[in-house]
């Protein structure tokens, strides 16, 4: 027989209701923290300070040997600084910079003239190598542009295509057709027939995929990402910061 005189607890007053509310609140807090951290992280990447975060995360996993801090894994520079990558600067220079780029990335577009100025000034001391990491899911069509630049390199004109693609970044469609690519070839001063044959062959696709998978292997998480003698730095680095670095490092390598 039901006792109508006894008050009935509502669901949120029961033990399982309290647990459920607490769990939902905890999940909400975690989501807010993760969203805040993600926003802060990408702000750091955009402003060239991503390496600071990497050092923060790596710190607990470093070990001390004879008073020196040593990272558990070193960058395989031989695999990173490949001889087939398009290059600017003196071969055999004491500083090697590897830049991973995406031709549809606005930050890469912003970094391109900075690197041109840097190499014009310090090309004897440094060598710049460019490799590709085209995130197709984020920037549709960018893989084809990387292949286009690689094929331009096969004609000895990678850097002309590099500068031209960044200058026309906003105008290039998400799915460039063969006709559009042929027009791009002509506008960039390239041999359209050779470009068409290269784009329809396997070499460009293989080379870009190799760069992409190497980028993932080396922990590239955004573009542009630089490796300076194997040390990773993420984001657009202002020319003034590069110059300060070179002013500091040049006396040490002379």
Rosetta silent file (secondary structure, phi, psi, omega in degrees, C-alpha in Angstrom):
SEQUENCE: XXXXXXXXXXXXXXXXXXXXXXXXXXXXXXXXXXXXXXXXXXXXXXXXXXXXXXXXXXXXXXXXXXXXXXXXXXXXXXXXXXXXXXXXXXXXXXXXXXXXXXXXXXXXXXXXXXXXXXXXXXXXXXXXXXXXXXXXXXXXXXXXXXXXXXXXXXXXXXXXXXXXXXXXXXXXXXXXXXXXXXXXXXXXXXXXXXXXXXXXXXXXXXXXXXXXXXXXXXXXXXXXXXXXXXXXXXXXXXXXXXXXXXXXXXXXXX
SCORE:     score description
SCORE:     0.000 S_00000001
   1 L     0.000  127.487 -176.554    0.000    0.000    0.000 S_00000001
   2 L   -75.740  134.748  179.882    1.459    3.364   -1.101 S_00000001
   3 L   -95.256   99.721 -177.360    2.029    5.910    1.641 S_00000001
   4 L   -71.590  -14.150 -179.015    0.906    9.276    0.148 S_00000001
   5 L   -83.481  -11.890 -178.365    1.976   11.123    3.243 S_00000001
   6 L   -91.131  124.757 -178.170    5.705   10.330    2.743 S_00000001
   7 L   -63.938  141.302  178.960    7.572   12.881    0.586 S_00000001
   8 L   -99.354  128.030  178.200    9.151   11.461   -2.579 S_00000001
   9 L   -69.499  136.053  173.278   12.729   12.496   -3.420 S_00000001
  10 L   -75.259  164.108 -171.676   13.221   14.049   -6.840 S_00000001
  11 H   -60.450  -37.186 -176.766   15.870   12.478   -9.117 S_00000001
  12 H   -75.516   -7.053  176.948   18.503   15.152   -8.450 S_00000001
  13 H   -97.186   -5.932  178.106   18.142   14.532   -4.724 S_00000001
  14 L   -82.833  165.181 -178.851   18.936   10.853   -5.011 S_00000001
  15 H   -64.053  -39.084 -179.556   22.505    9.515   -4.692 S_00000001
  16 H   -72.965  -29.165  175.706   22.678    8.583   -8.373 S_00000001
  17 H   -67.134  -40.883  177.756   21.298   11.989   -9.354 S_00000001
  18 H   -63.386  -42.591  179.038   24.036   13.743   -7.359 S_00000001
  19 H   -62.979  -43.227 -179.450   26.681   11.508   -8.995 S_00000001
  20 H   -63.138  -44.880  178.707   25.278   12.213  -12.463 S_00000001
  21 H   -62.340  -41.691  179.627   25.218   15.985  -11.901 S_00000001
  22 H   -63.402  -40.592  179.871   28.775   15.880  -10.553 S_00000001
  23 H   -64.827  -44.768  178.444   29.944   13.883  -13.566 S_00000001
  24 H   -61.656  -42.499  178.880   28.311   16.294  -16.032 S_00000001
  25 H   -62.874  -40.927  178.931   29.869   19.251  -14.212 S_00000001
  26 H   -63.666  -44.152  178.704   33.307   17.589  -14.316 S_00000001
  27 H   -61.930  -41.356  179.498   33.010   16.911  -18.061 S_00000001
  28 H   -61.081  -43.991  179.859   31.941   20.528  -18.637 S_00000001
  29 H   -63.864  -41.987  179.104   34.968   21.832  -16.732 S_00000001
  30 H   -62.184  -42.414  179.165   37.318   19.540  -18.685 S_00000001
  31 H   -61.530  -43.798  179.630   35.843   20.731  -22.001 S_00000001
  32 H   -62.794  -44.281 -179.528   36.309   24.382  -20.988 S_00000001
  33 H   -63.885  -45.283 -179.330   39.910   23.776  -19.889 S_00000001
  34 H   -63.704  -42.743  179.313   40.771   21.859  -23.073 S_00000001
  35 H   -63.023  -41.495  179.106   39.145   24.517  -25.278 S_00000001
  36 H   -65.182  -43.356  179.540   41.016   27.261  -23.442 S_00000001
  37 H   -64.366  -41.395 -179.562   44.328   25.437  -23.693 S_00000001
  38 H   -61.889  -44.044  178.288   43.778   24.695  -27.411 S_00000001
  39 H   -61.286  -43.159  179.476   43.057   28.360  -28.143 S_00000001
  40 H   -65.210  -42.172 -179.163   46.136   29.411  -26.204 S_00000001
  41 H   -59.879  -48.447 -177.992   48.295   26.784  -27.949 S_00000001
  42 H   -69.742  -27.235  172.903   47.283   27.890  -31.450 S_00000001
  43 H   -63.740  -41.824  177.764   47.843   31.521  -30.474 S_00000001
  44 H   -62.402  -43.682  179.460   51.390   30.518  -29.513 S_00000001
  45 H   -60.639  -45.104 -176.971   51.848   28.708  -32.826 S_00000001
  46 H   -62.490  -31.926 -176.933   50.565   31.728  -34.780 S_00000001
  47 L  -102.019   17.190  172.458   52.998   34.028  -33.002 S_00000001
  48 L    75.428   21.481 -177.538   56.013   31.775  -33.335 S_00000001
  49 L  -115.144   19.158 -178.002   56.171   30.608  -29.736 S_00000001
  50 H   -61.836  -30.640 -178.720   55.140   26.992  -30.177 S_00000001
  51 H   -63.713  -27.634  177.681   58.581   25.758  -29.189 S_00000001
  52 H   -60.543  -41.956  178.526   58.007   27.180  -25.714 S_00000001
  53 H   -66.681  -40.754  179.243   55.144   24.737  -25.236 S_00000001
  54 H   -59.776  -40.816  179.671   57.221   21.865  -26.552 S_00000001
  55 H   -65.940  -37.263  178.629   59.905   22.615  -23.998 S_00000001
  56 H   -61.102  -45.849 -177.610   57.284   22.715  -21.233 S_00000001
  57 H   -72.622  -33.117 -177.266   55.963   19.281  -22.139 S_00000001
  58 H   -75.967  -24.064 -172.866   59.411   17.796  -22.752 S_00000001
  59 H   -53.253  -45.987 -178.317   60.843   19.036  -19.443 S_00000001
  60 L   -67.341  -14.399 -174.583   59.536   16.176  -17.252 S_00000001
  61 L  -107.053   10.785  176.432   60.953   13.633  -19.703 S_00000001
  62 L   -92.527  158.482  179.463   64.529   14.941  -19.903 S_00000001
  63 E  -125.699  156.690 -179.128   67.380   13.448  -17.947 S_00000001
  64 E  -105.196  125.435  178.423   70.523   14.990  -16.497 S_00000001
  65 E  -124.565  115.013  179.944   73.888   13.567  -17.493 S_00000001
  66 L    53.164   39.015  176.670   76.993   15.089  -15.878 S_00000001
  67 L    85.142   -3.515 -179.238   75.066   18.269  -15.219 S_00000001
  68 E  -105.660  139.325  177.802   73.776   18.581  -18.811 S_00000001
  69 E   -83.437  126.789 -175.834   70.118   18.292  -19.771 S_00000001
  70 E  -123.416  132.551  176.557   69.675   15.697  -22.496 S_00000001
  71 L   -81.044  145.331 -175.642   66.540   14.995  -24.509 S_00000001
  72 L   -66.221  -28.978 -178.861   65.634   11.316  -24.826 S_00000001
  73 L  -131.097  129.587  178.156   65.332   11.406  -28.617 S_00000001
  74 L   -96.066  152.704  177.302   67.414   13.450  -31.045 S_00000001
  75 L   -70.762  134.250  176.677   66.175   14.554  -34.468 S_00000001
  76 L   -79.740   90.672 -173.598   67.439   12.386  -37.295 S_00000001
  77 H   -65.856  -30.901  179.156   68.927   15.243  -39.302 S_00000001
  78 H   -63.155  -36.772  178.692   69.991   13.004  -42.175 S_00000001
  79 H   -80.354  -26.727 -179.126   66.342   12.030  -42.741 S_00000001
  80 H   -80.095  -45.930 -173.094   65.116   15.577  -42.125 S_00000001
  81 L   -96.475   66.476 -173.621   67.611   17.535  -44.243 S_00000001
  82 L   -73.684  145.854 -175.258   67.228   15.576  -47.459 S_00000001
  83 L   -69.605  -21.771 -176.522   69.386   16.523  -50.443 S_00000001
  84 L   -84.598   -6.435 -179.058   66.436   16.519  -52.872 S_00000001
  85 L   -71.706  141.245  174.706   64.558   19.332  -51.051 S_00000001
  86 E   -58.063  139.861 -171.562   64.480   22.727  -52.802 S_00000001
  87 E  -137.474  151.165  168.446   67.119   24.930  -51.194 S_00000001
  88 E  -126.421  147.442  177.742   68.342   28.493  -50.838 S_00000001
  89 E   101.831  177.447 -173.312   71.715   29.482  -49.415 S_00000001
  90 L   -78.864  129.086  173.583   75.197   28.041  -49.413 S_00000001
  91 L   -66.524  132.631 -177.051   75.607   24.283  -49.480 S_00000001
  92 L    88.420    5.158  177.416   77.646   23.275  -46.459 S_00000001
  93 L   -61.914  148.785 -176.421   76.578   26.334  -44.440 S_00000001
  94 L   -68.638  -18.476  179.547   76.823   25.775  -40.656 S_00000001
  95 E  -115.433  125.561  176.074   73.106   26.467  -40.138 S_00000001
  96 E  -116.801  124.390  178.129   70.457   24.400  -41.890 S_00000001
  97 E  -110.732  124.100  173.885   66.820   25.476  -41.678 S_00000001
  98 E  -108.327  125.024  179.784   64.112   23.054  -42.787 S_00000001
  99 E  -115.086  125.222  173.378   60.685   24.614  -43.267 S_00000001
 100 E   -95.498  125.974 -172.693   57.517   22.517  -43.628 S_00000001
 101 E  -127.039  164.144  174.193   54.901   24.459  -45.588 S_00000001
 102 L  -137.014  120.588 -173.318   51.334   24.316  -46.886 S_00000001
 103 L   -67.722  -12.520  176.603   50.625   26.556  -49.889 S_00000001
 104 L  -104.896    8.936  179.818   47.100   27.344  -48.642 S_00000001
 105 L   -87.147  121.201  178.563   48.200   28.258  -45.115 S_00000001
 106 H   -59.942  -34.614  178.721   47.933   32.022  -44.396 S_00000001
 107 H   -67.316  -36.816  175.718   50.747   31.762  -41.836 S_00000001
 108 H   -65.800  -37.876  176.828   53.030   30.182  -44.430 S_00000001
 109 H   -61.364  -40.678  179.307   52.125   32.994  -46.799 S_00000001
 110 H   -68.509  -33.977 -177.523   53.134   35.501  -44.096 S_00000001
 111 H   -77.470  -25.381 -172.627   56.411   33.666  -43.423 S_00000001
 112 H   -56.995  -51.651  179.723   57.452   33.384  -47.098 S_00000001
 113 H   -66.880  -28.560  177.498   58.738   36.965  -47.623 S_00000001
 114 H   -63.692  -45.196 -179.318   60.430   36.877  -44.212 S_00000001
 115 H   -68.237  -33.631  175.393   62.425   33.807  -45.222 S_00000001
 116 H   -61.678  -47.593  179.004   63.298   35.398  -48.556 S_00000001
 117 H   -63.183  -41.156 -178.571   64.688   38.470  -46.770 S_00000001
 118 H   -61.919  -46.126 -177.390   66.512   36.306  -44.261 S_00000001
 119 H   -71.948  -29.186  175.567   68.231   34.211  -46.900 S_00000001
 120 H   -64.317  -30.746 -177.388   69.140   37.276  -48.949 S_00000001
 121 H   -92.666  -36.999 -172.719   71.022   38.568  -45.905 S_00000001
 122 H  -119.916   23.265 -176.597   72.345   35.357  -44.314 S_00000001
 123 L   -63.619  -18.257  177.239   72.497   32.962  -47.269 S_00000001
 124 L   -80.571  -32.231 -177.287   76.212   32.381  -46.760 S_00000001
 125 L   -88.235  -26.047 -174.036   75.750   31.340  -43.133 S_00000001
 126 E  -130.618  156.644  175.214   72.501   29.403  -43.531 S_00000001
 127 E  -128.086  129.564 -179.143   70.796   27.067  -45.970 S_00000001
 128 E  -105.090  124.930  174.222   66.999   26.858  -46.196 S_00000001
 129 E  -112.972  137.967  179.804   65.309   23.628  -47.275 S_00000001
 130 E  -112.919  132.006  175.493   61.575   23.494  -47.983 S_00000001
 131 E  -130.021  164.604 -169.757   59.427   20.408  -47.502 S_00000001
 132 E  -109.177  140.517  167.123   55.675   19.856  -47.821 S_00000001
 133 L  -141.170   82.856 -177.614   52.899   18.981  -45.393 S_00000001
 134 L   -84.520  106.840 -179.801   49.625   19.619  -47.258 S_00000001
 135 L   -81.646   88.950 -172.871   46.657   19.070  -44.863 S_00000001
 136 L   -59.221  -36.395 -178.454   44.047   18.196  -47.472 S_00000001
 137 L   -67.829  -27.726  179.793   41.185   17.881  -44.962 S_00000001
 138 L   -90.221  -40.542 -178.442   41.830   21.421  -43.736 S_00000001
 139 L  -127.531   85.290 -178.588   42.798   23.077  -47.026 S_00000001
 140 L   -55.759  137.628  178.496   41.264   21.189  -49.977 S_00000001
 141 L    91.393  -10.139 -174.786   43.419   21.285  -53.101 S_00000001
 142 H   -70.932  -27.416  177.342   46.662   22.042  -51.289 S_00000001
 143 H   -62.631  -40.909  179.370   48.180   18.635  -52.108 S_00000001
 144 H   -64.604  -34.269  179.251   47.897   19.420  -55.813 S_00000001
 145 H   -70.334  -36.650  174.756   49.653   22.738  -55.242 S_00000001
 146 H   -63.116  -41.631  177.443   52.521   20.993  -53.469 S_00000001
 147 H   -65.542  -37.540  176.994   52.794   18.631  -56.435 S_00000001
 148 H   -60.058  -46.903  179.970   52.655   21.639  -58.772 S_00000001
 149 H   -64.472  -38.694  178.426   55.568   23.261  -56.908 S_00000001
 150 H   -63.286  -42.753  178.808   57.513   19.982  -56.968 S_00000001
 151 H   -66.310  -34.824  174.344   57.003   19.718  -60.725 S_00000001
 152 H   -62.543  -37.557  176.419   58.125   23.332  -61.110 S_00000001
 153 H   -62.889  -33.516  177.470   61.260   22.293  -59.249 S_00000001
 154 H   -65.013  -21.840  175.084   61.785   19.546  -61.830 S_00000001
 155 L   -94.821    5.822 -179.316   62.007   22.412  -64.355 S_00000001
 156 L    77.252   21.772 -175.336   64.463   24.257  -62.100 S_00000001
 157 L  -133.044   36.989  179.806   61.855   26.862  -61.106 S_00000001
 158 H   -59.596  -46.844 -172.859   60.612   25.804  -57.676 S_00000001
 159 H   -69.322  -31.202  173.478   61.215   29.170  -56.030 S_00000001
 160 H   -64.460  -43.704  178.233   59.411   31.079  -58.784 S_00000001
 161 H   -67.321  -39.605  178.083   56.409   28.766  -58.317 S_00000001
 162 H   -55.574  -52.499 -178.646   56.740   29.016  -54.513 S_00000001
 163 H   -66.600  -39.068 -176.286   56.532   32.820  -54.551 S_00000001
 164 H   -69.301  -41.785  179.689   53.838   32.882  -57.200 S_00000001
 165 H   -63.277  -39.993  178.189   51.557   30.369  -55.434 S_00000001
 166 H   -69.545  -34.339  179.986   51.705   32.340  -52.195 S_00000001
 167 H   -69.323  -24.935 -178.530   51.043   35.615  -54.026 S_00000001
 168 L  -108.941   18.446 -172.026   47.908   34.102  -55.598 S_00000001
 169 H   -51.947  -45.946 -175.087   46.804   32.091  -52.566 S_00000001
 170 H   -71.595  -17.842 -174.661   43.345   33.660  -52.239 S_00000001
 171 H   -95.026  -16.276 -175.268   42.559   33.236  -55.946 S_00000001
 172 L   -82.025  133.495 -175.576   43.336   29.546  -56.391 S_00000001
 173 L   -72.259  166.186  179.872   40.299   27.253  -56.196 S_00000001
 174 L   -72.464  -22.240  179.654   39.896   24.361  -53.770 S_00000001
 175 L  -135.608   76.977 -177.085   39.958   21.843  -56.623 S_00000001
 176 L   -60.903  126.065 -179.336   42.192   23.205  -59.384 S_00000001
 177 L   -80.241  165.183  176.150   41.247   21.614  -62.722 S_00000001
 178 H   -55.769  -38.216  179.227   43.802   20.554  -65.369 S_00000001
 179 H   -65.425  -40.276  178.915   42.872   23.654  -67.366 S_00000001
 180 H   -66.970  -40.177  178.870   43.432   25.882  -64.330 S_00000001
 181 H   -65.757  -35.812  176.756   46.765   24.213  -63.586 S_00000001
 182 H   -65.328  -40.529  177.470   47.805   24.722  -67.218 S_00000001
 183 H   -64.991  -40.043  177.389   46.901   28.405  -66.910 S_00000001
 184 H   -61.597  -39.260  179.188   48.872   28.598  -63.662 S_00000001
 185 H   -61.459  -46.436 -179.164   51.851   27.071  -65.443 S_00000001
 186 H   -64.165  -43.962 -178.534   51.759   29.657  -68.193 S_00000001
 187 H   -65.290  -30.980 -179.831   51.337   32.557  -65.747 S_00000001
 188 L   -87.281    2.472  178.126   54.251   31.297  -63.669 S_00000001
 189 L    76.614   28.977 -178.136   56.457   31.052  -66.753 S_00000001
 190 L  -104.052  161.426  175.848   56.574   27.253  -66.760 S_00000001
 191 L   -78.216  110.461 -173.847   56.440   24.749  -69.602 S_00000001
 192 H   -64.384  -38.128 -179.099   52.781   23.654  -69.536 S_00000001
 193 H   -66.579  -44.232  177.509   53.344   20.387  -71.398 S_00000001
 194 H   -64.492  -38.669  179.068   56.133   19.305  -69.045 S_00000001
 195 H   -63.609  -43.897 -179.432   54.028   20.367  -66.071 S_00000001
 196 H   -62.888  -42.902  179.313   51.040   18.349  -67.287 S_00000001
 197 H   -64.520  -39.767 -179.931   53.184   15.253  -67.825 S_00000001
 198 H   -67.110  -44.223 -178.866   54.751   15.643  -64.372 S_00000001
 199 H   -66.435  -27.335  179.415   51.413   16.128  -62.597 S_00000001
 200 L   -90.872   -3.008  177.313   50.015   13.023  -64.290 S_00000001
 201 L   -95.858  175.451 -174.719   53.055   10.941  -63.379 S_00000001
 202 L   -86.373  -17.387 -169.394   53.839    9.241  -60.061 S_00000001
 203 H   -64.207  -45.668 -177.159   57.011   11.113  -59.040 S_00000001
 204 H   -64.530  -43.361  179.683   55.417   14.299  -57.671 S_00000001
 205 H   -61.945  -43.387  179.747   52.811   12.390  -55.667 S_00000001
 206 H   -63.081  -42.709 -177.368   55.471   10.114  -54.168 S_00000001
 207 H   -65.764  -43.380 -179.315   57.735   13.033  -53.225 S_00000001
 208 H   -67.851  -40.170  177.384   54.955   15.046  -51.550 S_00000001
 209 H   -63.364  -39.339  178.827   53.695   11.987  -49.657 S_00000001
 210 H   -62.243  -42.719  176.552   57.232   11.272  -48.444 S_00000001
 211 H   -61.385  -44.330 -176.732   57.492   14.839  -47.118 S_00000001
 212 H   -60.844  -47.556 -177.811   54.077   14.564  -45.478 S_00000001
 213 H   -70.243  -33.026  174.200   54.868   11.341  -43.643 S_00000001
 214 H   -64.796  -40.406  178.787   58.279   12.638  -42.588 S_00000001
 215 H   -58.228  -45.061  177.931   56.566   15.738  -41.185 S_00000001
 216 H   -63.476  -39.461 -179.478   54.310   13.553  -39.061 S_00000001
 217 H   -65.146  -33.207 -179.093   57.286   11.476  -37.962 S_00000001
 218 L   -90.719    8.607  173.512   59.141   14.599  -36.842 S_00000001
 219 L    79.207   26.076  177.087   56.150   15.856  -34.858 S_00000001
 220 L   -72.323  124.817 -175.717   55.004   18.677  -37.136 S_00000001
 221 L  -117.226   -6.245 -179.967   51.611   19.837  -35.812 S_00000001
 222 L  -167.860  171.726 -179.671   51.027   23.030  -37.770 S_00000001
 223 L  -126.532  147.933   -5.541   52.526   25.231  -40.451 S_00000001
 224 L   -77.404  150.002  171.374   54.938   26.746  -40.841 S_00000001
 225 E  -122.899  132.857 -178.644   57.219   24.592  -38.708 S_00000001
 226 E  -113.232  146.897  168.695   60.987   25.137  -38.775 S_00000001
 227 E  -122.068  116.140  179.994   63.875   22.910  -37.752 S_00000001
 228 E  -104.131  107.452 -172.385   67.087   24.837  -37.124 S_00000001
 229 L    48.720   41.205  175.878   69.930   22.347  -37.078 S_00000001
 230 L    91.315   -9.807 -179.054   67.351   19.816  -35.927 S_00000001
 231 E   -93.310  125.703 -173.997   65.693   21.997  -33.251 S_00000001
 232 E   -82.342  134.684  172.669   61.976   22.541  -33.837 S_00000001
 233 E  -135.595  132.623 -173.868   60.355   25.993  -33.760 S_00000001
 234 E  -111.549  144.645  173.080   56.700   26.478  -34.730 S_00000001
 235 L    99.449  176.402  178.831   54.820   29.418  -36.183 S_00000001
 236 L   -76.158  120.331 -179.473   55.606   32.643  -38.004 S_00000001
 237 L  -101.295  121.434 -179.359   58.915   33.983  -36.701 S_00000001
 238 L   -60.477  151.478  179.849   59.361   37.750  -37.147 S_00000001
 239 H   -58.665  -37.124 -179.716   62.401   38.890  -39.136 S_00000001
 240 H   -62.054  -37.024  178.723   63.700   40.728  -36.056 S_00000001
 241 H   -68.687  -40.952  176.080   63.709   37.454  -34.065 S_00000001
 242 H   -60.730  -44.781 -177.911   65.598   35.670  -36.854 S_00000001
 243 H   -64.375  -39.371  176.758   68.146   38.486  -37.006 S_00000001
 244 H   -62.064  -39.689  177.910   68.666   38.400  -33.244 S_00000001
 245 H   -62.025  -47.237 -177.643   69.277   34.660  -33.498 S_00000001
 246 H   -67.338  -36.400  178.179   71.841   35.077  -36.270 S_00000001
 247 H   -64.481  -30.421  179.919   73.617   37.916  -34.470 S_00000001
 248 H   -79.628  -41.149 -171.672   73.951   35.622  -31.468 S_00000001
 249 H   -83.188  -31.990 -174.311   74.948   32.450  -33.294 S_00000001
 250 H   -59.866  -45.734  178.124   77.327   33.796  -35.945 S_00000001
 251 H   -60.374  -29.490 -176.963   80.152   34.762  -33.512 S_00000001
 252 H   -75.790  -22.644 -177.150   79.916   31.291  -31.962 S_00000001
 253 H  -102.471   -0.920  177.835   80.408   29.471  -35.299 S_00000001
 254 L   -83.128    0.000    0.000   83.261   31.583  -36.627 S_00000001
